């Protein structure tokens, strides 16, 4: 999955240390205060840089958010995709992807909030990015059709609906400040993921063996 500059504004490469500080400040401020309560001046102050340097890197506050969100989302997707590619069975790949996602969220809950929560209040461009990530999740889930005797009886739409439900659960947990205990509700996410393809009994088994995961 590739992510580009949000609005076509000026962007310096990630190797620019000042740009990296701006990006880190954007994540920290938006992830704690929210997008609406974060200003360019606050970002510059925390990044220890001048507004003129910010303007050389980004076209504005929204462009900065979108560019940095692209970078965080790309890292998230790369790690989850890599984990998903490892195991042989679709069932085990779903678990591997889930654990990779939880580890990413655990590492930095502020970054997790920036990635998952604040994207919803930042305009159409941000929501399009959210939807691209959800389509990646749906790609993983859609592989479950190959577990069925008649794959054609389940549509791609099923995977998209389940991806949305999983996102809603993760969103609620991050908003509530509970993402650090992601291992406690990962079985619930796997339950939602496998039920349309492996059936309710197999899905319920995921909840029963959660302490072994």
Secondary structure per residue as TSV (DSSP state, phi and psi in degrees):
chain	resnum	aa	ss	phi	psi
A	1	X	-	360.0	132.9
A	2	X	-	-114.7	149.0
A	3	X	-	-132.3	134.5
A	4	X	-	-115.4	-179.0
A	5	X	-	-62.3	134.9
A	6	X	S	-58.5	-53.6
A	7	X	S	-121.0	15.6
A	8	X	S	75.2	15.9
A	9	X	-	-78.4	174.7
A	10	X	-	-67.7	134.3
A	11	X	-	-140.7	129.7
A	12	X	-	-87.5	159.0
A	13	X	-	-66.9	157.1
A	14	X	T	-59.6	-16.3
A	15	X	T	-74.2	-13.3
A	16	X	-	-68.7	113.9
A	17	X	H	-64.0	-31.8
A	18	X	H	-69.5	-40.8
A	19	X	H	-60.9	-39.3
A	20	X	H	-62.8	-38.4
A	21	X	H	-67.3	-38.5
A	22	X	H	-61.9	-44.9
A	23	X	H	-61.3	-43.9
A	24	X	H	-64.0	-39.1
A	25	X	H	-66.7	-40.3
A	26	X	H	-60.9	-44.9
A	27	X	H	-62.7	-46.6
A	28	X	H	-64.8	-45.0
A	29	X	H	-72.3	-47.5
A	30	X	H	-66.8	-37.1
A	31	X	H	-70.0	-18.8
A	32	X	H	-109.5	-40.4
A	33	X	H	-96.9	-27.1
A	34	X	-	101.9	156.7
A	35	X	S	-63.7	-46.4
A	36	X	T	-62.2	-34.3
A	37	X	T	-88.6	1.6
A	38	X	-	-102.1	131.1
A	39	X	-	-114.5	162.3
A	40	X	H	-61.2	-38.2
A	41	X	H	-62.1	-40.4
A	42	X	H	-65.0	-41.1
A	43	X	H	-62.9	-45.3
A	44	X	H	-64.0	-40.0
A	45	X	H	-63.7	-45.5
A	46	X	H	-70.2	-31.9
A	47	X	H	-81.9	-6.3
A	48	X	T	57.0	52.6
A	49	X	-	-143.4	168.6
A	50	X	-	-89.9	157.0
A	51	X	H	-60.0	-33.6
A	52	X	H	-61.8	-35.6
A	53	X	H	-72.6	-39.6
A	54	X	H	-55.9	-45.7
A	55	X	H	-66.8	-26.0
A	56	X	H	-75.0	-23.6
A	57	X	H	-92.6	-35.6
A	58	X	-	-138.1	152.5
A	59	X	S	-78.5	-13.8
A	60	X	S	166.9	-173.5
A	61	X	H	-62.4	-47.5
A	62	X	H	-64.9	-41.1
A	63	X	H	-61.6	-40.1
A	64	X	H	-61.9	-47.9
A	65	X	H	-57.9	-47.0
A	66	X	H	-64.6	-42.8
A	67	X	H	-64.1	-45.0
A	68	X	H	-68.8	-39.2
A	69	X	H	-61.5	-40.2
A	70	X	H	-55.9	-43.7
A	71	X	H	-68.2	-42.5
A	72	X	H	-66.2	-43.5
A	73	X	H	-64.0	-37.8
A	74	X	H	-64.8	-41.1
A	75	X	H	-64.8	-44.2
A	76	X	H	-58.6	-50.0
A	77	X	H	-65.0	-37.9
A	78	X	H	-61.6	-42.9
A	79	X	H	-69.5	-40.2
A	80	X	H	-70.4	-41.5
A	81	X	H	-62.6	-42.8
A	82	X	H	-60.9	-43.3
A	83	X	H	-64.9	-41.6
A	84	X	H	-63.3	-31.8
A	85	X	T	-75.6	-10.7
A	86	X	T	-75.7	-62.6
A	87	X	S	-66.6	162.8
A	88	X	S	-81.5	-42.2
A	89	X	S	-90.9	151.0
A	90	X	H	-60.5	-42.0
A	91	X	H	-56.7	-47.3
A	92	X	H	-70.7	-31.2
A	93	X	H	-65.5	-37.5
A	94	X	H	-62.7	-44.4
A	95	X	H	-61.9	-43.8
A	96	X	H	-62.8	-42.6
A	97	X	H	-64.2	-40.1
A	98	X	H	-63.2	-43.8
A	99	X	H	-64.7	-38.9
A	100	X	H	-62.4	-41.6
A	101	X	H	-63.6	-44.6
A	102	X	H	-63.6	-39.9
A	103	X	H	-62.9	-40.4
A	104	X	H	-61.1	-45.2
A	105	X	H	-67.0	-39.1
A	106	X	H	-65.2	-36.7
A	107	X	H	-57.5	-36.4
A	108	X	-	-154.9	90.7
A	109	X	H	-58.9	-29.9
A	110	X	H	-66.5	-43.3
A	111	X	H	-64.1	-37.2
A	112	X	H	-61.8	-42.8
A	113	X	H	-65.2	-41.8
A	114	X	H	-56.6	-45.0
A	115	X	H	-72.8	-45.6
A	116	X	H	-96.3	-41.0
A	117	X	T	-91.6	-53.9
A	118	X	G	-69.5	-17.8
A	119	X	G	-62.6	-20.3
A	120	X	G	-79.3	-15.6
A	121	X	G	-117.7	29.1
A	122	X	S	-123.4	19.5
A	123	X	-	97.2	174.6
A	124	X	H	-63.7	-36.2
A	125	X	H	-60.8	-41.5
A	126	X	H	-69.1	-40.3
A	127	X	H	-67.0	-32.2
A	128	X	H	-62.2	-37.4
A	129	X	H	-67.4	-42.4
A	130	X	H	-56.8	-43.8
A	131	X	H	-67.6	-30.8
A	132	X	H	-66.3	-40.5
A	133	X	H	-65.0	-41.0
A	134	X	H	-63.5	-33.9
A	135	X	H	-66.1	-34.1
A	136	X	H	-64.4	-42.9
A	137	X	H	-61.9	-42.2
A	138	X	H	-61.7	-34.6
A	139	X	H	-59.3	-44.6
A	140	X	H	-59.7	-48.7
A	141	X	H	-66.6	-36.6
A	142	X	H	-63.4	-21.8
A	143	X	G	-62.2	-18.1
A	144	X	G	-64.0	-20.9
A	145	X	G	-61.2	-28.1
A	146	X	G	-70.3	-12.1
A	147	X	G	-82.7	-10.7
A	148	X	S	-91.9	151.6
A	149	X	T	-67.8	-33.5
A	150	X	T	-126.7	82.5
A	151	X	G	-58.2	-28.8
A	152	X	G	-68.5	-13.6
A	153	X	G	-79.0	-10.4
A	154	X	S	-118.8	129.7
A	155	X	-	-93.3	167.3
A	156	X	H	-58.6	-30.7
A	157	X	H	-57.2	-32.7
A	158	X	H	-60.1	-46.1
A	159	X	H	-62.8	-38.6
A	160	X	H	-67.5	-38.3
A	161	X	H	-65.4	-44.7
A	162	X	H	-65.7	-39.9
A	163	X	H	-58.9	-41.2
A	164	X	H	-64.1	-39.2
A	165	X	H	-66.7	-40.7
A	166	X	H	-63.5	-44.1
A	167	X	H	-60.2	-43.6
A	168	X	H	-60.4	-38.8
A	169	X	H	-66.9	-45.9
A	170	X	H	-63.8	-43.1
A	171	X	H	-56.2	-47.7
A	172	X	H	-62.8	-39.6
A	173	X	H	-66.4	-42.9
A	174	X	H	-66.4	-42.1
A	175	X	H	-61.2	-34.5
A	176	X	T	-83.4	-2.4
A	177	X	T	74.4	24.9
A	178	X	-	-106.9	8.9
A	179	X	G	-68.2	-22.3
A	180	X	G	-62.5	-21.1
A	181	X	G	-103.6	37.3
A	182	X	H	-59.5	-30.5
A	183	X	H	-63.6	-21.7
A	184	X	H	-73.3	-28.6
A	185	X	H	-114.2	1.2
A	186	X	H	-58.0	-42.3
A	187	X	H	-56.6	-33.4
A	188	X	H	-64.7	-39.0
A	189	X	H	-67.3	-42.0
A	190	X	H	-65.1	-37.3
A	191	X	H	-54.8	-49.2
A	192	X	H	-63.3	-36.6
A	193	X	H	-68.5	-41.3
A	194	X	H	-93.2	-20.3
A	195	X	H	-56.7	-43.4
A	196	X	H	-66.0	-18.3
A	197	X	H	-110.8	-37.1
A	198	X	H	-103.6	-10.1
A	199	X	-	96.6	162.7
A	200	X	H	-65.9	-36.5
A	201	X	H	-65.9	-45.5
A	202	X	H	-63.9	-38.8
A	203	X	H	-63.9	-42.0
A	204	X	H	-64.0	-31.2
A	205	X	H	-61.7	-31.9
A	206	X	H	-61.9	-36.8
A	207	X	H	-70.1	-33.8
A	208	X	H	-71.9	-29.8
A	209	X	T	-102.7	14.8
A	210	X	G	-57.5	-33.7
A	211	X	G	-69.8	-13.3
A	212	X	G	-91.1	-7.6
A	213	X	-	-85.0	360.0
